[in-house]
Each structure stands twice: as C-alpha cells, then as structure tokens.
C-alpha cells in the first residue's frame, strides 16, 4: 500500500512539473524573433552617428540644404555633413570615391544623367512606399524612374516660361500666333529690337515645337521606359515644328546667330519684349526690370496645346556603397518633404517637385514662379536613358542648318541618322 502511495505521489509530481513547464515552453515558442518582427514591421536599424551628402556649390541652395539637414540632426541626433561639390563633377568623382568608402551616402544629380549613372553602378534604387511616391509630382517620378525603380529622389523641377516686359508688351500673348503678329510690328533688327527671342538653335528650347506638333525624342512605354530604337525627331510633326522655327528665321524675327547670353542681355536692356527662359534667370531679370517684369506659361500652339517644354528634375542619389542606406533614405525623404520643399523655395528660389507645394499660395500667388510651376504641368521630362547624350549635337547642327535655310525634312533625317549611328557605335563598344 505504501509502495503504491509513493508511486502515485511520484506520478503526480511529474504531471505537475510538466504542467508548470508546458505553458512556459509554449510561450517561449510563440514569442516572435525580435529581429524578424522588427524587419517585418519596417523598423529601422541602429542610427549611425554620421551621414554625408555632396550638395550644391551655389550659396542659396547650399545654405538651404544645410538648414534642412540641421533640422534632421535635431530630430534624429544624426550628424549630417553637407559638402559643396560642383554638380557637373559629382558623378565622375563618385565613380572613384564611392567604391573606396570615401564617397557620400547621398549625392546630387539631374534626372537626365540617371541612365548613365545606373549603367555605371553609381546609383541604388530607393526602397520607398507607393504612398511616399505619390507625394511627388507624377512627371518628376517618371523622370527619375528606370525599369520601374526610382534612382533619384526628386527635390526640384525646372522648365521654361515666357518672361516679358510689361512696358513693351502690356498684355501677355495667349498664342504663338499673337506673339508673332506683335513681333512683326515691333521688331527692328537694325536697332536690336525684337518682339520675342529664344535660343532657337539649342535643342533644349527648340524641342518643344517639334514635340508639340507630334514629334518625340524616344518612344516611351511606362513598363519598359525609353526605346532608343524608336526616334521621332524626323516624323511629320517634328518637321512641322521645325518649319515653324525656320519661318521665324526667314522673317528675321530671330537672328540666326543668337545665343542665350545675348538674349538675356538684350532683354535686361529693355530691347526685347519677351523671351523664353528658365527660372534661374528670374533674379537677374527682376533686378534689371523691376515691376516691368511679367511671366506666363508658354503661349499655345496652333493646335491649341501649350508646348511640352523639357522638364528637368534635380534630386538626391542613394549611394550603393553606403553602409546606412535606410537612414540615408530617411534623410532624402526628409529633405524633399513638403515643409522643407517650401523652405527651400523661399531660400533658394527653386520649385519643389511636390504637388502640395506647387498648388499652394506660396507658388500660385508668386508673380514669376507661378508661371514656371503652371508650365511644368505641360512639360515632358528630358529622357533619362543614356542615349539622350547622343541627341544634343546632331540636333543643334540640324537647327543651325534650319537657320541657314536648308530643308527641314532633310536636316532632321540627317540628324536622326547621326544619332542612330552614334548609338550603334556606343553599343558596339560596351
């Protein structure tokens, strides 16, 4: 009997021990792995002490960027070093400094250089949500997207507008036909007086007339991007636009040898009623003309559409070699948000790539930048594929030949042949 009692007590002890241990073991098994849970919830890795950006050399832009990054430091505790660097030299320098760990976490670039930068392995795609992407203007996102990935987080956008002297032209023209009619009466080349001017042998400015009538640089598919095998710079619409430009040369409304510097000088002297230019000219124009300066979106073409001027996007590129990509991405998002976009506009005079700012009173009620912002809604991004670099010289030559009176179709055909030939040579050398 005693033996049975001992066995019963031993059995009960084991059962109670298992009961006590069982729930604890199940709780341990059910407890999620902390690291995995953090990754699934999108939690950030530990903060770095330091992040580095190659920024602009221009003082207002540099001042703005440093003020914004200081706010990021105050918010996160992460020190941000902003190094002024010539924008034209950043890609070349980064190709050397990036792989050797001397480069920045973020660097600055224009969107039309992205194809080349991606091809050379100098840019890491940003890992951001659809909600975050939706905060930027659609055309800006299109400009910085390659193969469905965003390689440049848009900071500012730039395009052309019509700037005019209210004293010489009290009412801004709604159409190019109106502007041409005014120019025919106003222009006196012997006195350097012109109704309107633009750098007509510069493809950046001339393309809007080619593309506005049905031409295009490269075919584009949202799924695959730009197709360098499909060039539309010599189709019927492009020829129509080229003929329009040539007619202004023939009517002596635009001198064949004019360039941007001469145009700016004549406009500031009060000898030109209207010019097509970029927002970086506004400060000098306003200084020279004061309250006489006006600005409007580009006049409408004969088809009733505003010319699709080239849209440029400047933004931040994520280094593939950064050891702190997540925090560098957070910094890029912070720099380009609505609040800091507005601050940057007020300090640097550059238009943010954010609809929330573009549609705000800060922009829409501005006497000059409102015109640029409105025109940006009609603009088309300069293609971002590497082949865009092969278009500039042949198209400039074609426009010079137009100014000399050569047949529009012939010079555009020749330009497209040269572009295709140069692309083929570059592809063969890869």
QUIFENPE-V118796 format. One record per residue. N is the residue number from 1. RES is the residue in one letter. D_FIRST is the distance of its C-alpha to the first C-alpha in whole Angstrom. Layout:
N/RES/D_FIRST ; N/RES/D_FIRST
//
This chain:
1/X/0 ; 2/X/4 ; 3/X/5 ; 4/X/5 ; 5/X/6 ; 6/X/9 ; 7/X/10 ; 8/X/11 ; 9/X/12 ; 10/X/14 ; 11/X/15 ; 12/X/17 ; 13/X/18 ; 14/X/20 ; 15/X/21 ; 16/X/23 ; 17/X/24 ; 18/X/26 ; 19/X/27 ; 20/X/29 ; 21/X/30 ; 22/X/31 ; 23/X/34 ; 24/X/36 ; 25/X/36 ; 26/X/37 ; 27/X/40 ; 28/X/41 ; 29/X/42 ; 30/X/43 ; 31/X/46 ; 32/X/49 ; 33/X/51 ; 34/X/53 ; 35/X/56 ; 36/X/56 ; 37/X/56 ; 38/X/59 ; 39/X/61 ; 40/X/60 ; 41/X/61 ; 42/X/64 ; 43/X/63 ; 44/X/66 ; 45/X/65 ; 46/X/66 ; 47/X/69 ; 48/X/72 ; 49/X/74 ; 50/X/77 ; 51/X/79 ; 52/X/82 ; 53/X/85 ; 54/X/88 ; 55/X/90 ; 56/X/94 ; 57/X/97 ; 58/X/99 ; 59/X/98 ; 60/X/98 ; 61/X/95 ; 62/X/93 ; 63/X/93 ; 64/X/92 ; 65/X/89 ; 66/X/88 ; 67/X/88 ; 68/X/85 ; 69/X/83 ; 70/X/83 ; 71/X/82 ; 72/X/79 ; 73/X/78 ; 74/X/78 ; 75/X/76 ; 76/X/74 ; 77/X/74 ; 78/X/75 ; 79/X/79 ; 80/X/81 ; 81/X/84 ; 82/X/87 ; 83/X/90 ; 84/X/93 ; 85/X/94 ; 86/X/97 ; 87/X/95 ; 88/X/98 ; 89/X/96 ; 90/X/92 ; 91/X/91 ; 92/X/93 ; 93/X/92 ; 94/X/88 ; 95/X/88 ; 96/X/89 ; 97/X/87 ; 98/X/84 ; 99/X/82 ; 100/X/83 ; 101/X/81 ; 102/X/84 ; 103/X/84 ; 104/X/83 ; 105/X/80 ; 106/X/83 ; 107/X/86 ; 108/X/89 ; 109/X/91 ; 110/X/93 ; 111/X/91 ; 112/X/94 ; 113/X/93 ; 114/X/90 ; 115/X/90 ; 116/X/91 ; 117/X/89 ; 118/X/86 ; 119/X/88 ; 120/X/88 ; 121/X/84 ; 122/X/85 ; 123/X/83 ; 124/X/79 ; 125/X/79 ; 126/X/77 ; 127/X/74 ; 128/X/74 ; 129/X/73 ; 130/X/76 ; 131/X/76 ; 132/X/77 ; 133/X/80 ; 134/X/81 ; 135/X/82 ; 136/X/85 ; 137/X/88 ; 138/X/88 ; 139/X/91 ; 140/X/89 ; 141/X/86 ; 142/X/88 ; 143/X/90 ; 144/X/87 ; 145/X/85 ; 146/X/85 ; 147/X/83 ; 148/X/81 ; 149/X/80 ; 150/X/82 ; 151/X/83 ; 152/X/85 ; 153/X/84 ; 154/X/87 ; 155/X/88 ; 156/X/92 ; 157/X/94 ; 158/X/98 ; 159/X/101 ; 160/X/104 ; 161/X/106 ; 162/X/110 ; 163/X/111 ; 164/X/115 ; 165/X/117 ; 166/X/118 ; 167/X/121 ; 168/X/122 ; 169/X/120 ; 170/X/119 ; 171/X/117 ; 172/X/115 ; 173/X/115 ; 174/X/113 ; 175/X/114 ; 176/X/115 ; 177/X/118 ; 178/X/119 ; 179/X/118 ; 180/X/121 ; 181/X/123 ; 182/X/123 ; 183/X/123 ; 184/X/126 ; 185/X/128 ; 186/X/127 ; 187/X/127 ; 188/X/130 ; 189/X/129 ; 190/X/132 ; 191/X/131 ; 192/X/127 ; 193/X/126 ; 194/X/123 ; 195/X/122 ; 196/X/118 ; 197/X/117 ; 198/X/114 ; 199/X/113 ; 200/X/114 ; 201/X/114 ; 202/X/111 ; 203/X/108 ; 204/X/106 ; 205/X/108 ; 206/X/110 ; 207/X/107 ; 208/X/106 ; 209/X/109 ; 210/X/108 ; 211/X/105 ; 212/X/106 ; 213/X/108 ; 214/X/106 ; 215/X/105 ; 216/X/102 ; 217/X/101 ; 218/X/98 ; 219/X/96 ; 220/X/93 ; 221/X/90 ; 222/X/87 ; 223/X/85 ; 224/X/86 ; 225/X/89 ; 226/X/92 ; 227/X/94 ; 228/X/97 ; 229/X/98 ; 230/X/99 ; 231/X/102 ; 232/X/104 ; 233/X/106 ; 234/X/109 ; 235/X/108 ; 236/X/111 ; 237/X/109 ; 238/X/109 ; 239/X/113 ; 240/X/114 ; 241/X/112 ; 242/X/114 ; 243/X/117 ; 244/X/117 ; 245/X/117 ; 246/X/120 ; 247/X/122 ; 248/X/121 ; 249/X/122 ; 250/X/125 ; 251/X/126 ; 252/X/126 ; 253/X/124 ; 254/X/121 ; 255/X/123 ; 256/X/122 ; 257/X/121 ; 258/X/119 ; 259/X/116 ; 260/X/113 ; 261/X/115 ; 262/X/118 ; 263/X/117 ; 264/X/115 ; 265/X/118 ; 266/X/120 ; 267/X/118 ; 268/X/118 ; 269/X/121 ; 270/X/122 ; 271/X/123 ; 272/X/121 ; 273/X/120 ; 274/X/116 ; 275/X/114 ; 276/X/111 ; 277/X/108 ; 278/X/105 ; 279/X/103 ; 280/X/104 ; 281/X/107 ; 282/X/107 ; 283/X/107 ; 284/X/110 ; 285/X/112 ; 286/X/111 ; 287/X/113 ; 288/X/116 ; 289/X/116 ; 290/X/114 ; 291/X/114 ; 292/X/116 ; 293/X/113 ; 294/X/112 ; 295/X/109 ; 296/X/108 ; 297/X/106 ; 298/X/108 ; 299/X/110 ; 300/X/110 ; 301/X/111 ; 302/X/113 ; 303/X/110 ; 304/X/109 ; 305/X/106 ; 306/X/106 ; 307/X/106 ; 308/X/102 ; 309/X/103 ; 310/X/101 ; 311/X/97 ; 312/X/96 ; 313/X/93 ; 314/X/92 ; 315/X/88 ; 316/X/86 ; 317/X/84 ; 318/X/81 ; 319/X/81 ; 320/X/79 ; 321/X/78 ; 322/X/77 ; 323/X/73 ; 324/X/73 ; 325/X/74 ; 326/X/72 ; 327/X/73 ; 328/X/77 ; 329/X/76 ; 330/X/75 ; 331/X/78 ; 332/X/81 ; 333/X/79 ; 334/X/80 ; 335/X/83 ; 336/X/84 ; 337/X/83 ; 338/X/85 ; 339/X/85 ; 340/X/86 ; 341/X/88 ; 342/X/90 ; 343/X/90 ; 344/X/92 ; 345/X/94 ; 346/X/96 ; 347/X/96 ; 348/X/97 ; 349/X/98 ; 350/X/96 ; 351/X/95 ; 352/X/91 ; 353/X/90 ; 354/X/88 ; 355/X/89 ; 356/X/87 ; 357/X/90 ; 358/X/93 ; 359/X/93 ; 360/X/93 ; 361/X/96 ; 362/X/96 ; 363/X/97 ; 364/X/98 ; 365/X/101 ; 366/X/102 ; 367/X/105 ; 368/X/105 ; 369/X/101 ; 370/X/101 ; 371/X/103 ; 372/X/101 ; 373/X/98 ; 374/X/100 ; 375/X/101 ; 376/X/98 ; 377/X/97 ; 378/X/99 ; 379/X/99 ; 380/X/97 ; 381/X/95 ; 382/X/97 ; 383/X/95 ; 384/X/93 ; 385/X/93 ; 386/X/94 ; 387/X/97 ; 388/X/99 ; 389/X/100 ; 390/X/102 ; 391/X/104 ; 392/X/106 ; 393/X/109 ; 394/X/110 ; 395/X/110 ; 396/X/111 ; 397/X/114 ; 398/X/114 ; 399/X/115 ; 400/X/118 ; 401/X/119 ; 402/X/119 ; 403/X/121 ; 404/X/123 ; 405/X/124 ; 406/X/122 ; 407/X/121 ; 408/X/117 ; 409/X/116 ; 410/X/117 ; 411/X/116 ; 412/X/112 ; 413/X/112 ; 414/X/113 ; 415/X/111 ; 416/X/108 ; 417/X/109 ; 418/X/109 ; 419/X/105 ; 420/X/104 ; 421/X/105 ; 422/X/104 ; 423/X/100 ; 424/X/101 ; 425/X/102 ; 426/X/99 ; 427/X/96 ; 428/X/98 ; 429/X/97 ; 430/X/94
//
